[in-house]
Amino acid sequence: MGEKSPKKPATEDEVRAGKAIFHVRAGRSRVYDLGCPLPVKAILKEDIDFGDSGKPVPKGTMVEVVQVEIVDGTDVLVGFRIGAEDGTCVLDELEIMK
């Protein structure tokens, strides 16, 4: 996701291929429109745990948003990259740089 404008949620195959960050079981999510094309830069509004190290990434860190889906009609989940690592957070934890 990010190379194209997605019209449907990411699949397990897209995650395995590195085209998406996360996959939600069928029927539980839909693509969320940020009002701008992906990928888009964003800044973390608070510290978040990230990657296998469990080390927090500090507030103010720039990330690249590559996937955004609304899960169960309530939570907007964001897939992002920092360098070569992938992470997830909720939309409220980011300031999108349009």
Buried (B, 14 or more C-beta within 10 A) or exposed (E): BBEEEBEEBBEEEBBEEEBBBBBBEEEEBBBBEBEEEBBBBBBBEEEBEBEEEEEEBEEEBEBBBBBBBBBEEEEBBBBBBBEEEBBBBEBEBBEBEE
